[in-house]
Amino acid sequence: MNPSPGPWSVYKAVSTPDGYGIDAANGFAVVWFDGGIRVLDDAQLIAAAPDLLAACEVALDNSDQVLGEVYCDQLRAAITKARGGQ
């Protein structure tokens, strides 16, 4: 898996009143939202994905004893899902 490099940023579309897009650090578009009830909220959450994944990986690498096994399992599951696993 090789996602677009982070950080990702949200921008307001000029072509549609309710549209937003997300660009990767390399300037390429990640996704485009054409409007909807929670489009800005969804776009902001998706744009945080690279940072959230990195934070989960750092937490897991450094916190096995502090977090406990249940939380580490949740981090592992989130990282696996983010990397395209089940």
Secondary structure, DSSP 8 states (H G I E B T S, - for coil): -----S--EEEE-SSSTT-EEEE-TTS-EEEEE---TTHHHHHHHHHTHHHHHHHHHHHHHH-HHHH-HHHHHHHHHHHHHHTT--
